[in-house]
């Protein structure tokens, strides 16, 4: 069952159906668990089965012969068709249910929590907590001010170290590639000294390009391996195990929890005896 909203055409059709139909016919239209048709209003819900029954009932009561029908009767017949009744109608969406009224216990609990929160805010306003200070801020004149760097300083130092390392690695890579290209071209030029100058030049250029491509491929593979190694290192889980423990005693110094304790205990027992 689909509930639709009543349009002016549907309201007029229901009123006309109530006027021309008998009580028994209207009772048949009233299905169980469906909205009533006694007081039709715009926007009220109506089941699609009722709409089909109203259309069929009105068409049965307004049936005329083809020769006897006038223009108004033809228009009236078209107005009671299901297509005309459905025009402008939408699926009915029931209004949202009102929220249940909270219980007295809930109201009392919320009132108590609000009072406690207001009391805490008022207390913090009167007695604000001291701001968090670093060692350098707490003791600016101390000689050991720079012994405890802040988290921001540590992050900056790490970032600078990473940046410098990247720059040095890239500069070294560029220098190595240039040296390899120049050395290869010079070696080929000297080795082909018996050839003509164009041949020597082309061979040197080809060798230099080949060496440059090989250097780039090797460096790309090196970077890929470093990236994979870092990824694998992050996956590893650090496990910590207790290798040995000690008992610090003021009378006898440091004692190990191993077999030495039993030996010392036996020696002390023999001396006492």
Buried (B, 14 or more C-beta within 10 A) or exposed (E): EEBBBBBEBBBBBBEBBBEEBEEEBBEEBEEEEBBEBEEBEEEBBBBBEBBBBBBEBBEEBBEEEEEEBEEEEEEBBEBBEBEBBBEEBEEBEEEEEEEEEEEEEEEEEEEEEEEEEEEEEEEEEEEEEEEEEBBBEEEEEEEEBEEEBEEEEEEEEEEEEEEEEEEEEEEEBEEEBEEBBEEBBEEBBEEBEEEEEEEBBEBBEEBBEEBBEEBEEEBEEEEEEEEEEEEEEEEEEEEEEEEEEEEEEEEEEEBEEEEEEEEEEEEEEEEEE
